[in-house]
């Protein structure tokens, strides 16, 4: 019988493996995605300094759709606009151990359409 949280343990193991290869620099920071049951969040992180440059999440006041696919597209577009305002054009994508499917894919494609390169 599998433990209740075994999916998250597997995700964290996959995320650790991804992070061993993916790192953000000042010129090309990391676009990290976190997906909970109800919400989705995205951060643009400079790993050399260890600080978040830009962030967006479906818990913000002006977000209407929550963490569904439409909400993920909204957050992807919002994080890309905020990144462009800070002068960031290219990022490396960190899917956070989640499959590149559904909400994660929608966020990534919306960020690309809004002008981020990755």
Secondary structure, DSSP 4 states (H G I P E B T S, - for coil): ---TTHHHHHHHHHHHHHHHH----SSS-EEEEEE-SS-EEEEEEETTTTEEEEEEETTSTT--STTSHHHHHHHHHHHHHHHHHTT--B-EEE-TTS-SSTHHHHHHHHHHHTT-B-
